[in-house]
Amino acid sequence: MNETQTLLDTVRNNWTTFLALVLLIVGAIAITIVAEKIASKKEKELTGHAEGLLSVRKIAITGVFSAIAFVLMFLEFPLFFAPGFYKFDFSDIPALIGGFAAGPLVGVMIEFIKVALNILLQGTTSGFVGEIANFVVGAAFILPSTIIYRFKKTRKAALISCFVGTACISLVGALLNAFFLLPAYAIMFGSGIDAFVQMGAAINPAITNVTTFCLFAVAPFNLVKGLADSAITFLVYKQLSPILKADQMAVPKKKVVEA
């Protein structure tokens, strides 16, 4: 009861930030639903069958991979070229695999459930600022990657989608830090943004202001994260794909005659 009350108090005291998190989640889910409906319509025209938006298979994949993503959040470590408060983890990989196997809605739902579980079981020490950053950066990677692959399921399309997702996570991560995350943390800790810039400068002398901080620390951090997540996904997805798509593959498809 104490933990529940503490969480409710945190929401009450940071309701605007919490509301922003909720709106971002709703917006990301809305985008995936639109993409799914368009892709399903095209799929039905070609094959005569389209899997439901929330089929049993998709719900099962969402549940299993959300749990894996939540656990992976705890296996975090810093990178040598960024300040220690930036922690690298592999929790976006389950969302990317789930999104490739079952569509962008599943990928975003995994990101959402991962963040929700972390808030419910661990609470928040950042007034939901960290949770917003975690979800937005994760969604910036998962959304473009899985939407592109949803419309063209080939190895080449998967590779392109991962490169696009990596570019998005690098850009969005840098902008999010410059205009939201760093100012929010500066207010929260009463330290001023210069304190974060100095921490970056201690690692890389080229960092002299917020712009160079995001350019030489944040962007490379997310670039490495996107590339690493993509590489690992490519290594394991081929082996997992037959299992994840078992029910879908069992459905007879309309024969398509190529011109």
Buried (B, 14 or more C-beta within 10 A) or exposed (E): EEEEEEBEEBBEEBEEBBEBBEEBBEEBBEBBBEBBEEBBEEBEEEBEEBBEBBBEBBEEBBBBBBBBBBEBBEEEEEBEBBBEEBEBBBBBBBBBBBBBBBBBBBBBBBBBBBBBBBBEEEEBEBBBBBBBBBBBBBBBBBBBBBBBBBEEBEEEBBEBBBBBBBBBBBBBBBBBBBEBBBBBBBEBEEEEBEEBBBBBBEBBEEBBEBEBBBBBBBBBBBBBBBBBBBEBBBEEBEEBBEEBBEEBEEEEEEEEEEE
